[in-house]
């Protein structure tokens, strides 16, 4: 007579574990989001606080300047070519 010994591990442990898989993907998305927002925030700080005075000066010099110019005028005629 042959005896078959039962497995010492329960059946639910033989399957691959999926506990924590959902939390791992949420954590990954959170880390990526924080990195992107941190990069944007860092760029904002750089442009506003470090380069702010330079950018302000460039904006002041970038305005439209009016240069007076005499118009070129000819004789004013009607549609028949008479003055």
C-alpha positions as CSV (number, residue, x, y, z in Angstrom):
1,X,0.0,0.0,0.0
2,X,1.3,3.4,-1.0
3,X,0.6,6.5,1.0
4,X,0.3,9.8,-0.6
5,X,1.3,12.6,1.6
6,X,-0.7,15.8,1.3
7,X,1.1,19.0,0.4
8,X,2.2,21.0,3.3
9,X,1.4,24.3,1.5
10,X,-2.3,25.3,1.1
11,X,-3.7,25.5,-2.4
12,X,-4.1,29.3,-2.2
13,X,-0.4,29.8,-1.8
14,X,0.6,27.8,-4.9
15,X,-0.8,30.5,-7.2
16,X,1.2,33.6,-8.0
17,X,0.7,36.3,-5.5
18,X,-1.2,39.4,-6.8
19,X,-1.5,41.2,-3.5
20,X,0.0,44.6,-3.8
21,X,0.1,44.7,-7.6
22,X,-2.5,47.5,-7.7
23,X,-0.8,49.5,-5.1
24,X,2.5,49.2,-6.9
25,X,1.1,50.7,-10.1
26,X,-0.6,53.5,-8.2
27,X,2.7,54.2,-6.4
28,X,4.6,54.2,-9.8
29,X,2.0,56.7,-11.2
30,X,2.4,58.9,-8.1
31,X,6.1,58.9,-8.4
32,X,6.1,59.8,-12.1
33,X,3.5,62.5,-11.5
34,X,5.6,64.0,-8.7
35,X,8.7,64.0,-10.8
36,X,6.9,65.8,-13.7
37,X,5.3,68.4,-11.4
38,X,8.6,68.9,-9.6
39,X,10.3,69.5,-12.9
40,X,7.7,72.1,-13.9
41,X,7.9,73.7,-10.5
42,X,11.7,73.9,-10.7
43,X,11.5,75.5,-14.2
44,X,9.0,78.0,-12.9
45,X,11.3,78.9,-10.0
46,X,14.2,79.3,-12.4
47,X,12.4,81.5,-14.8
48,X,10.7,83.7,-12.2
49,X,13.3,84.0,-9.4
50,X,16.7,83.5,-11.1
51,X,16.0,84.8,-14.7
52,X,13.2,87.2,-13.8
53,X,15.1,90.5,-13.9
54,X,16.7,89.6,-17.3
55,X,13.4,88.6,-18.8
56,X,11.7,91.7,-17.5
57,X,14.5,93.8,-19.2
58,X,14.1,91.9,-22.4
59,X,10.3,92.5,-22.4
60,X,10.8,96.2,-21.8
61,X,13.1,96.5,-24.8
62,X,10.7,94.4,-27.0
63,X,8.0,97.0,-27.3
64,X,6.9,98.5,-30.6
65,X,8.7,101.8,-31.3
66,X,7.1,104.3,-33.6
67,X,9.5,105.9,-36.1
68,X,8.1,109.0,-37.7
69,X,8.2,108.9,-41.5
70,X,6.9,111.5,-43.9
71,X,4.4,109.9,-46.2
72,X,5.1,109.9,-49.9
73,X,2.3,111.9,-51.4
74,X,1.6,112.6,-55.0
75,X,-1.0,114.7,-56.6
76,X,-4.6,113.9,-55.7
77,X,-6.7,113.2,-58.8
78,X,-10.2,112.2,-59.5
79,X,-11.1,109.0,-61.3
80,X,-10.7,110.7,-64.7
81,X,-7.2,111.8,-64.0
82,X,-7.9,115.5,-63.4
83,X,-6.4,117.5,-60.5
